[in-house]
Amino acid sequence: MANSKVVRKNIRMSQEVAEWYEVKAKELGVSQSNLMVMALSEYIKQDKTISMISNLKEIMEKLENVEQAPTE
């Protein structure tokens, strides 16, 4: 986040999620805001990984097609 502008977002959540969130933040010794950023950052990493795996699968299929193509 070195060159990133920090912005504020307000969200609504169920009481159950809010309670879990408060307890988890205390367990980890971080603010609830920091825990939210950590959780969202992890989600973004996972989402990017899934996209890369999907793209890799597509590339592998194309390579297999090239390998199977008859040579003249």
Phi, psi and omega in degrees: 000021185302313183253014183269144173278133179272131179238158180256137176230138176251137180228162173245144179212162179292161178300320180299314179294318181299318179293315178301316183299315180297314180297314182298317179299318178295317179302318183276348180072033179233164177287159177297324178298315179296321178298320179297315179298318178299314182295316180292323177298318179295319178299317179298316178301315180296318180297317178295320179297316179298319178296317180295319179296320178298315178295322179296320178299316179297317179295317179298319179296319178295319178297319178298320179295321179295316180296326183274347182295138179295139178263145181257000000 
